[in-house]
Amino acid sequence: MKSKSSLVFKILIPILIVAGTSMGFVKNINENEKYKKLSSALKILMGVAILLIGLYMFWLAF
């Protein structure tokens, strides 16, 4: 049986790589004048999604 820490690192490392790559992509979109509208819409959409997920988890707790 493999150790739990080995399994955690096999899952954690790819997640960190994807997160880092995504941050660079979002930063480039944010700084590009061509994508200002898309950037604003994406910020609002992600904010609403996070808010809804938070409310759903709150609802599940009670």
mmCIF file of the N, C-alpha and C atoms, coordinates in Angstrom:
data_MODEL
# 
_entry.id   MODEL 
# 
loop_
_atom_site.group_PDB 
_atom_site.id 
_atom_site.type_symbol 
_atom_site.label_atom_id 
_atom_site.label_alt_id 
_atom_site.label_comp_id 
_atom_site.label_asym_id 
_atom_site.label_entity_id 
_atom_site.label_seq_id 
_atom_site.pdbx_PDB_ins_code 
_atom_site.Cartn_x 
_atom_site.Cartn_y 
_atom_site.Cartn_z 
_atom_site.occupancy 
_atom_site.B_iso_or_equiv 
_atom_site.pdbx_formal_charge 
_atom_site.auth_seq_id 
_atom_site.auth_comp_id 
_atom_site.auth_asym_id 
_atom_site.auth_atom_id 
_atom_site.pdbx_PDB_model_num 
ATOM 1   N N  . MET A 1 1  ? 0.834   -1.179 0.000   1.00 0.00 ? 1  MET A N  1 
ATOM 2   C CA . MET A 1 1  ? 0.000   0.000  0.000   1.00 0.00 ? 1  MET A CA 1 
ATOM 3   C C  . MET A 1 1  ? 0.883   1.247  0.000   1.00 0.00 ? 1  MET A C  1 
ATOM 4   N N  . LYS A 1 2  ? 0.585   2.165  -0.860  1.00 0.00 ? 2  LYS A N  1 
ATOM 5   C CA . LYS A 1 2  ? 1.358   3.399  -0.937  1.00 0.00 ? 2  LYS A CA 1 
ATOM 6   C C  . LYS A 1 2  ? 1.017   4.302  0.239   1.00 0.00 ? 2  LYS A C  1 
ATOM 7   N N  . SER A 1 3  ? 1.981   5.124  0.584   1.00 0.00 ? 3  SER A N  1 
ATOM 8   C CA . SER A 1 3  ? 1.726   6.036  1.696   1.00 0.00 ? 3  SER A CA 1 
ATOM 9   C C  . SER A 1 3  ? 0.784   7.153  1.255   1.00 0.00 ? 3  SER A C  1 
ATOM 10  N N  . LYS A 1 4  ? 0.081   7.720  2.210   1.00 0.00 ? 4  LYS A N  1 
ATOM 11  C CA . LYS A 1 4  ? -0.879  8.780  1.916   1.00 0.00 ? 4  LYS A CA 1 
ATOM 12  C C  . LYS A 1 4  ? -0.181  10.039 1.412   1.00 0.00 ? 4  LYS A C  1 
ATOM 13  N N  . SER A 1 5  ? 1.015   10.326 1.930   1.00 0.00 ? 5  SER A N  1 
ATOM 14  C CA . SER A 1 5  ? 1.717   11.537 1.514   1.00 0.00 ? 5  SER A CA 1 
ATOM 15  C C  . SER A 1 5  ? 2.107   11.460 0.042   1.00 0.00 ? 5  SER A C  1 
ATOM 16  N N  . SER A 1 6  ? 2.459   10.275 -0.441  1.00 0.00 ? 6  SER A N  1 
ATOM 17  C CA . SER A 1 6  ? 2.795   10.103 -1.846  1.00 0.00 ? 6  SER A CA 1 
ATOM 18  C C  . SER A 1 6  ? 1.581   10.387 -2.722  1.00 0.00 ? 6  SER A C  1 
ATOM 19  N N  . LEU A 1 7  ? 0.437   9.897  -2.311  1.00 0.00 ? 7  LEU A N  1 
ATOM 20  C CA . LEU A 1 7  ? -0.799  10.122 -3.056  1.00 0.00 ? 7  LEU A CA 1 
ATOM 21  C C  . LEU A 1 7  ? -1.178  11.598 -3.050  1.00 0.00 ? 7  LEU A C  1 
ATOM 22  N N  . VAL A 1 8  ? -0.999  12.248 -1.916  1.00 0.00 ? 8  VAL A N  1 
ATOM 23  C CA . VAL A 1 8  ? -1.321  13.672 -1.807  1.00 0.00 ? 8  VAL A CA 1 
ATOM 24  C C  . VAL A 1 8  ? -0.447  14.478 -2.759  1.00 0.00 ? 8  VAL A C  1 
ATOM 25  N N  . PHE A 1 9  ? 0.854   14.170 -2.814  1.00 0.00 ? 9  PHE A N  1 
ATOM 26  C CA . PHE A 1 9  ? 1.748   14.915 -3.694  1.00 0.00 ? 9  PHE A CA 1 
ATOM 27  C C  . PHE A 1 9  ? 1.438   14.642 -5.165  1.00 0.00 ? 9  PHE A C  1 
ATOM 28  N N  . LYS A 1 10 ? 0.999   13.442 -5.495  1.00 0.00 ? 10 LYS A N  1 
ATOM 29  C CA . LYS A 1 10 ? 0.640   13.134 -6.874  1.00 0.00 ? 10 LYS A CA 1 
ATOM 30  C C  . LYS A 1 10 ? -0.589  13.932 -7.311  1.00 0.00 ? 10 LYS A C  1 
ATOM 31  N N  . ILE A 1 11 ? -1.441  14.262 -6.374  1.00 0.00 ? 11 ILE A N  1 
ATOM 32  C CA . ILE A 1 11 ? -2.637  15.045 -6.683  1.00 0.00 ? 11 ILE A CA 1 
ATOM 33  C C  . ILE A 1 11 ? -2.349  16.531 -6.568  1.00 0.00 ? 11 ILE A C  1 
ATOM 34  N N  . LEU A 1 12 ? -1.573  16.925 -5.569  1.00 0.00 ? 12 LEU A N  1 
ATOM 35  C CA . LEU A 1 12 ? -1.335  18.333 -5.268  1.00 0.00 ? 12 LEU A CA 1 
ATOM 36  C C  . LEU A 1 12 ? -0.462  19.021 -6.312  1.00 0.00 ? 12 LEU A C  1 
ATOM 37  N N  . ILE A 1 13 ? 0.584   18.370 -6.775  1.00 0.00 ? 13 ILE A N  1 
ATOM 38  C CA . ILE A 1 13 ? 1.517   18.994 -7.713  1.00 0.00 ? 13 ILE A CA 1 
ATOM 39  C C  . ILE A 1 13 ? 0.822   19.394 -9.020  1.00 0.00 ? 13 ILE A C  1 
ATOM 40  N N  . PRO A 1 14 ? 0.049   18.523 -9.672  1.00 0.00 ? 14 PRO A N  1 
ATOM 41  C CA . PRO A 1 14 ? -0.643  18.964 -10.899 1.00 0.00 ? 14 PRO A CA 1 
ATOM 42  C C  . PRO A 1 14 ? -1.636  20.102 -10.651 1.00 0.00 ? 14 PRO A C  1 
ATOM 43  N N  . ILE A 1 15 ? -2.293  20.085 -9.500  1.00 0.00 ? 15 ILE A N  1 
ATOM 44  C CA . ILE A 1 15 ? -3.234  21.168 -9.187  1.00 0.00 ? 15 ILE A CA 1 
ATOM 45  C C  . ILE A 1 15 ? -2.486  22.493 -9.072  1.00 0.00 ? 15 ILE A C  1 
ATOM 46  N N  . LEU A 1 16 ? -1.339  22.487 -8.408  1.00 0.00 ? 16 LEU A N  1 
ATOM 47  C CA . LEU A 1 16 ? -0.545  23.711 -8.276  1.00 0.00 ? 16 LEU A CA 1 
ATOM 48  C C  . LEU A 1 16 ? -0.025  24.195 -9.626  1.00 0.00 ? 16 LEU A C  1 
ATOM 49  N N  . ILE A 1 17 ? 0.362   23.287 -10.488 1.00 0.00 ? 17 ILE A N  1 
ATOM 50  C CA . ILE A 1 17 ? 0.847   23.669 -11.821 1.00 0.00 ? 17 ILE A CA 1 
ATOM 51  C C  . ILE A 1 17 ? -0.271  24.307 -12.630 1.00 0.00 ? 17 ILE A C  1 
ATOM 52  N N  . VAL A 1 18 ? -1.449  23.704 -12.613 1.00 0.00 ? 18 VAL A N  1 
ATOM 53  C CA . VAL A 1 18 ? -2.593  24.259 -13.353 1.00 0.00 ? 18 VAL A CA 1 
ATOM 54  C C  . VAL A 1 18 ? -2.997  25.611 -12.788 1.00 0.00 ? 18 VAL A C  1 
ATOM 55  N N  . ALA A 1 19 ? -2.993  25.742 -11.456 1.00 0.00 ? 19 ALA A N  1 
ATOM 56  C CA . ALA A 1 19 ? -3.361  27.007 -10.827 1.00 0.00 ? 19 ALA A CA 1 
ATOM 57  C C  . ALA A 1 19 ? -2.378  28.107 -11.206 1.00 0.00 ? 19 ALA A C  1 
ATOM 58  N N  . GLY A 1 20 ? -1.097  27.806 -11.205 1.00 0.00 ? 20 GLY A N  1 
ATOM 59  C CA . GLY A 1 20 ? -0.094  28.792 -11.580 1.00 0.00 ? 20 GLY A CA 1 
ATOM 60  C C  . GLY A 1 20 ? -0.221  29.217 -13.029 1.00 0.00 ? 20 GLY A C  1 
ATOM 61  N N  . THR A 1 21 ? -0.472  28.271 -13.905 1.00 0.00 ? 21 THR A N  1 
ATOM 62  C CA . THR A 1 21 ? -0.648  28.572 -15.326 1.00 0.00 ? 21 THR A CA 1 
ATOM 63  C C  . THR A 1 21 ? -1.902  29.417 -15.540 1.00 0.00 ? 21 THR A C  1 
ATOM 64  N N  . SER A 1 22 ? -2.962  29.085 -14.843 1.00 0.00 ? 22 SER A N  1 
ATOM 65  C CA . SER A 1 22 ? -4.205  29.840 -14.975 1.00 0.00 ? 22 SER A CA 1 
ATOM 66  C C  . SER A 1 22 ? -4.031  31.273 -14.498 1.00 0.00 ? 22 SER A C  1 
ATOM 67  N N  . MET A 1 23 ? -3.272  31.476 -13.431 1.00 0.00 ? 23 MET A N  1 
ATOM 68  C CA . MET A 1 23 ? -3.044  32.829 -12.919 1.00 0.00 ? 23 MET A CA 1 
ATOM 69  C C  . MET A 1 23 ? -2.313  33.679 -13.954 1.00 0.00 ? 23 MET A C  1 
ATOM 70  N N  . GLY A 1 24 ? -1.329  33.095 -14.629 1.00 0.00 ? 24 GLY A N  1 
ATOM 71  C CA . GLY A 1 24 ? -0.616  33.817 -15.678 1.00 0.00 ? 24 GLY A CA 1 
ATOM 72  C C  . GLY A 1 24 ? -1.538  34.173 -16.832 1.00 0.00 ? 24 GLY A C  1 
ATOM 73  N N  . PHE A 1 25 ? -2.408  33.259 -17.207 1.00 0.00 ? 25 PHE A N  1 
ATOM 74  C CA . PHE A 1 25 ? -3.363  33.492 -18.289 1.00 0.00 ? 25 PHE A CA 1 
ATOM 75  C C  . PHE A 1 25 ? -4.324  34.625 -17.931 1.00 0.00 ? 25 PHE A C  1 
ATOM 76  N N  . VAL A 1 26 ? -4.850  34.594 -16.716 1.00 0.00 ? 26 VAL A N  1 
ATOM 77  C CA . VAL A 1 26 ? -5.790  35.625 -16.268 1.00 0.00 ? 26 VAL A CA 1 
ATOM 78  C C  . VAL A 1 26 ? -5.094  36.980 -16.182 1.00 0.00 ? 26 VAL A C  1 
ATOM 79  N N  . LYS A 1 27 ? -3.852  36.991 -15.726 1.00 0.00 ? 27 LYS A N  1 
ATOM 80  C CA . LYS A 1 27 ? -3.092  38.250 -15.646 1.00 0.00 ? 27 LYS A CA 1 
ATOM 81  C C  . LYS A 1 27 ? -2.902  38.844 -17.041 1.00 0.00 ? 27 LYS A C  1 
ATOM 82  N N  . ASN A 1 28 ? -2.581  38.013 -18.021 1.00 0.00 ? 28 ASN A N  1 
ATOM 83  C CA . ASN A 1 28 ? -2.416  38.503 -19.397 1.00 0.00 ? 28 ASN A CA 1 
ATOM 84  C C  . ASN A 1 28 ? -3.719  39.063 -19.945 1.00 0.00 ? 28 ASN A C  1 
ATOM 85  N N  . ILE A 1 29 ? -4.827  38.407 -19.668 1.00 0.00 ? 29 ILE A N  1 
ATOM 86  C CA . ILE A 1 29 ? -6.125  38.899 -20.133 1.00 0.00 ? 29 ILE A CA 1 
ATOM 87  C C  . ILE A 1 29 ? -6.446  40.231 -19.462 1.00 0.00 ? 29 ILE A C  1 
ATOM 88  N N  . ASN A 1 30 ? -6.151  40.337 -18.180 1.00 0.00 ? 30 ASN A N  1 
ATOM 89  C CA . ASN A 1 30 ? -6.429  41.552 -17.429 1.00 0.00 ? 30 ASN A CA 1 
ATOM 90  C C  . ASN A 1 30 ? -5.661  42.757 -17.968 1.00 0.00 ? 30 ASN A C  1 
ATOM 91  N N  . GLU A 1 31 ? -4.444  42.547 -18.403 1.00 0.00 ? 31 GLU A N  1 
ATOM 92  C CA . GLU A 1 31 ? -3.593  43.646 -18.854 1.00 0.00 ? 31 GLU A CA 1 
ATOM 93  C C  . GLU A 1 31 ? -3.803  43.995 -20.319 1.00 0.00 ? 31 GLU A C  1 
ATOM 94  N N  . ASN A 1 32 ? -4.473  43.163 -21.072 1.00 0.00 ? 32 ASN A N  1 
ATOM 95  C CA . ASN A 1 32 ? -4.660  43.387 -22.495 1.00 0.00 ? 32 ASN A CA 1 
ATOM 96  C C  . ASN A 1 32 ? -5.885  44.270 -22.726 1.00 0.00 ? 32 ASN A C  1 
ATOM 97  N N  . GLU A 1 33 ? -5.694  45.368 -23.439 1.00 0.00 ? 33 GLU A N  1 
ATOM 98  C CA . GLU A 1 33 ? -6.796  46.301 -23.720 1.00 0.00 ? 33 GLU A CA 1 
ATOM 99  C C  . GLU A 1 33 ? -7.906  45.642 -24.552 1.00 0.00 ? 33 GLU A C  1 
ATOM 100 N N  . LYS A 1 34 ? -7.529  44.717 -25.408 1.00 0.00 ? 34 LYS A N  1 
ATOM 101 C CA . LYS A 1 34 ? -8.491  44.066 -26.293 1.00 0.00 ? 34 LYS A CA 1 
ATOM 102 C C  . LYS A 1 34 ? -9.532  43.257 -25.510 1.00 0.00 ? 34 LYS A C  1 
ATOM 103 N N  . TYR A 1 35 ? -9.146  42.777 -24.348 1.00 0.00 ? 35 TYR A N  1 
ATOM 104 C CA . TYR A 1 35 ? -10.012 41.892 -23.591 1.00 0.00 ? 35 TYR A CA 1 
ATOM 105 C C  . TYR A 1 35 ? -10.576 42.539 -22.322 1.00 0.00 ? 35 TYR A C  1 
ATOM 106 N N  . LYS A 1 36 ? -10.656 43.859 -22.272 1.00 0.00 ? 36 LYS A N  1 
ATOM 107 C CA . LYS A 1 36 ? -11.155 44.542 -21.075 1.00 0.00 ? 36 LYS A CA 1 
ATOM 108 C C  . LYS A 1 36 ? -12.605 44.154 -20.765 1.00 0.00 ? 36 LYS A C  1 
ATOM 109 N N  . LYS A 1 37 ? -13.469 44.109 -21.775 1.00 0.00 ? 37 LYS A N  1 
ATOM 110 C CA . LYS A 1 37 ? -14.866 43.733 -21.551 1.00 0.00 ? 37 LYS A CA 1 
ATOM 111 C C  . LYS A 1 37 ? -14.967 42.290 -21.077 1.00 0.00 ? 37 LYS A C  1 
ATOM 112 N N  . LEU A 1 38 ? -14.217 41.413 -21.730 1.00 0.00 ? 38 LEU A N  1 
ATOM 113 C CA . LEU A 1 38 ? -14.211 40.004 -21.337 1.00 0.00 ? 38 LEU A CA 1 
ATOM 114 C C  . LEU A 1 38 ? -13.691 39.855 -19.910 1.00 0.00 ? 38 LEU A C  1 
ATOM 115 N N  . SER A 1 39 ? -12.669 40.622 -19.581 1.00 0.00 ? 39 SER A N  1 
ATOM 116 C CA . SER A 1 39 ? -12.099 40.571 -18.241 1.00 0.00 ? 39 SER A CA 1 
ATOM 117 C C  . SER A 1 39 ? -13.118 41.007 -17.191 1.00 0.00 ? 39 SER A C  1 
ATOM 118 N N  . SER A 1 40 ? -13.819 42.080 -17.463 1.00 0.00 ? 40 SER A N  1 
ATOM 119 C CA . SER A 1 40 ? -14.832 42.568 -16.524 1.00 0.00 ? 40 SER A CA 1 
ATOM 120 C C  . SER A 1 40 ? -15.968 41.551 -16.364 1.00 0.00 ? 40 SER A C  1 
ATOM 121 N N  . ALA A 1 41 ? -16.429 40.998 -17.465 1.00 0.00 ? 41 ALA A N  1 
ATOM 122 C CA . ALA A 1 41 ? -17.507 40.008 -17.417 1.00 0.00 ? 41 ALA A CA 1 
ATOM 123 C C  . ALA A 1 41 ? -17.045 38.760 -16.661 1.00 0.00 ? 41 ALA A C  1 
ATOM 124 N N  . LEU A 1 42 ? -15.809 38.344 -16.890 1.00 0.00 ? 42 LEU A N  1 
ATOM 125 C CA . LEU A 1 42 ? -15.274 37.169 -16.222 1.00 0.00 ? 42 LEU A CA 1 
ATOM 126 C C  . LEU A 1 42 ? -15.169 37.393 -14.710 1.00 0.00 ? 42 LEU A C  1 
ATOM 127 N N  . LYS A 1 43 ? -14.734 38.580 -14.301 1.00 0.00 ? 43 LYS A N  1 
ATOM 128 C CA . LYS A 1 43 ? -14.645 38.895 -12.877 1.00 0.00 ? 43 LYS A CA 1 
ATOM 129 C C  . LYS A 1 43 ? -16.021 38.835 -12.220 1.00 0.00 ? 43 LYS A C  1 
ATOM 130 N N  . ILE A 1 44 ? -17.017 39.417 -12.878 1.00 0.00 ? 44 ILE A N  1 
ATOM 131 C CA . ILE A 1 44 ? -18.379 39.409 -12.330 1.00 0.00 ? 44 ILE A CA 1 
ATOM 132 C C  . ILE A 1 44 ? -18.923 37.982 -12.280 1.00 0.00 ? 44 ILE A C  1 
ATOM 133 N N  . LEU A 1 45 ? -18.744 37.235 -13.360 1.00 0.00 ? 45 LEU A N  1 
ATOM 134 C CA . LEU A 1 45 ? -19.240 35.860 -13.428 1.00 0.00 ? 45 LEU A CA 1 
ATOM 135 C C  . LEU A 1 45 ? -18.602 34.985 -12.343 1.00 0.00 ? 45 LEU A C  1 
ATOM 136 N N  . MET A 1 46 ? -17.299 35.084 -12.177 1.00 0.00 ? 46 MET A N  1 
ATOM 137 C CA . MET A 1 46 ? -16.614 34.276 -11.163 1.00 0.00 ? 46 MET A CA 1 
ATOM 138 C C  . MET A 1 46 ? -17.008 34.716 -9.749  1.00 0.00 ? 46 MET A C  1 
ATOM 139 N N  . GLY A 1 47 ? -17.202 36.011 -9.555  1.00 0.00 ? 47 GLY A N  1 
ATOM 140 C CA . GLY A 1 47 ? -17.657 36.504 -8.252  1.00 0.00 ? 47 GLY A CA 1 
ATOM 141 C C  . GLY A 1 47 ? -19.024 35.958 -7.891  1.00 0.00 ? 47 GLY A C  1 
ATOM 142 N N  . VAL A 1 48 ? -19.923 35.965 -8.858  1.00 0.00 ? 48 VAL A N  1 
ATOM 143 C CA . VAL A 1 48 ? -21.274 35.431 -8.634  1.00 0.00 ? 48 VAL A CA 1 
ATOM 144 C C  . VAL A 1 48 ? -21.207 33.927 -8.372  1.00 0.00 ? 48 VAL A C  1 
ATOM 145 N N  . ALA A 1 49 ? -20.367 33.226 -9.124  1.00 0.00 ? 49 ALA A N  1 
ATOM 146 C CA . ALA A 1 49 ? -20.237 31.778 -8.925  1.00 0.00 ? 49 ALA A CA 1 
ATOM 147 C C  . ALA A 1 49 ? -19.718 31.465 -7.523  1.00 0.00 ? 49 ALA A C  1 
ATOM 148 N N  . ILE A 1 50 ? -18.719 32.200 -7.066  1.00 0.00 ? 50 ILE A N  1 
ATOM 149 C CA . ILE A 1 50 ? -18.174 31.981 -5.722  1.00 0.00 ? 50 ILE A CA 1 
ATOM 150 C C  . ILE A 1 50 ? -19.230 32.295 -4.670  1.00 0.00 ? 50 ILE A C  1 
ATOM 151 N N  . LEU A 1 51 ? -19.979 33.362 -4.866  1.00 0.00 ? 51 LEU A N  1 
ATOM 152 C CA . LEU A 1 51 ? -21.038 33.727 -3.929  1.00 0.00 ? 51 LEU A CA 1 
ATOM 153 C C  . LEU A 1 51 ? -22.107 32.644 -3.869  1.00 0.00 ? 51 LEU A C  1 
ATOM 154 N N  . LEU A 1 52 ? -22.532 32.133 -5.014  1.00 0.00 ? 52 LEU A N  1 
ATOM 155 C CA . LEU A 1 52 ? -23.545 31.080 -5.044  1.00 0.00 ? 52 LEU A CA 1 
ATOM 156 C C  . LEU A 1 52 ? -23.054 29.789 -4.389  1.00 0.00 ? 52 LEU A C  1 
ATOM 157 N N  . ILE A 1 53 ? -21.805 29.441 -4.632  1.00 0.00 ? 53 ILE A N  1 
ATOM 158 C CA . ILE A 1 53 ? -21.241 28.249 -4.001  1.00 0.00 ? 53 ILE A CA 1 
ATOM 159 C C  . ILE A 1 53 ? -21.194 28.427 -2.491  1.00 0.00 ? 53 ILE A C  1 
ATOM 160 N N  . GLY A 1 54 ? -20.813 29.612 -2.041  1.00 0.00 ? 54 GLY A N  1 
ATOM 161 C CA . GLY A 1 54 ? -20.787 29.897 -0.611  1.00 0.00 ? 54 GLY A CA 1 
ATOM 162 C C  . GLY A 1 54 ? -22.166 29.809 0.009   1.00 0.00 ? 54 GLY A C  1 
ATOM 163 N N  . LEU A 1 55 ? -23.157 30.374 -0.651  1.00 0.00 ? 55 LEU A N  1 
ATOM 164 C CA . LEU A 1 55 ? -24.526 30.309 -0.146  1.00 0.00 ? 55 LEU A CA 1 
ATOM 165 C C  . LEU A 1 55 ? -25.046 28.872 -0.129  1.00 0.00 ? 55 LEU A C  1 
ATOM 166 N N  . TYR A 1 56 ? -24.705 28.102 -1.137  1.00 0.00 ? 56 TYR A N  1 
ATOM 167 C CA . TYR A 1 56 ? -25.116 26.702 -1.185  1.00 0.00 ? 56 TYR A CA 1 
ATOM 168 C C  . TYR A 1 56 ? -24.503 25.907 -0.034  1.00 0.00 ? 56 TYR A C  1 
ATOM 169 N N  . MET A 1 57 ? -23.227 26.136 0.222   1.00 0.00 ? 57 MET A N  1 
ATOM 170 C CA . MET A 1 57 ? -22.587 25.445 1.350   1.00 0.00 ? 57 MET A CA 1 
ATOM 171 C C  . MET A 1 57 ? -23.168 25.878 2.682   1.00 0.00 ? 57 MET A C  1 
ATOM 172 N N  . PHE A 1 58 ? -23.515 27.140 2.797   1.00 0.00 ? 58 PHE A N  1 
ATOM 173 C CA . PHE A 1 58 ? -24.166 27.620 4.009   1.00 0.00 ? 58 PHE A CA 1 
ATOM 174 C C  . PHE A 1 58 ? -25.519 26.946 4.187   1.00 0.00 ? 58 PHE A C  1 
ATOM 175 N N  . TRP A 1 59 ? -26.260 26.813 3.087   1.00 0.00 ? 59 TRP A N  1 
ATOM 176 C CA . TRP A 1 59 ? -27.564 26.164 3.111   1.00 0.00 ? 59 TRP A CA 1 
ATOM 177 C C  . TRP A 1 59 ? -27.430 24.693 3.513   1.00 0.00 ? 59 TRP A C  1 
ATOM 178 N N  . LEU A 1 60 ? -26.379 24.023 3.006   1.00 0.00 ? 60 LEU A N  1 
ATOM 179 C CA . LEU A 1 60 ? -26.160 22.624 3.355   1.00 0.00 ? 60 LEU A CA 1 
ATOM 180 C C  . LEU A 1 60 ? -25.844 22.443 4.845   1.00 0.00 ? 60 LEU A C  1 
ATOM 181 N N  . ALA A 1 61 ? -25.242 23.440 5.441   1.00 0.00 ? 61 ALA A N  1 
ATOM 182 C CA . ALA A 1 61 ? -24.845 23.327 6.840   1.00 0.00 ? 61 ALA A CA 1 
ATOM 183 C C  . ALA A 1 61 ? -26.064 23.358 7.777   1.00 0.00 ? 61 ALA A C  1 
ATOM 184 N N  . PHE A 1 62 ? -27.139 23.949 7.330   1.00 0.00 ? 62 PHE A N  1 
ATOM 185 C CA . PHE A 1 62 ? -28.325 24.071 8.188   1.00 0.00 ? 62 PHE A CA 1 
ATOM 186 C C  . PHE A 1 62 ? -29.453 23.351 7.600   1.00 0.00 ? 62 PHE A C  1 
# 
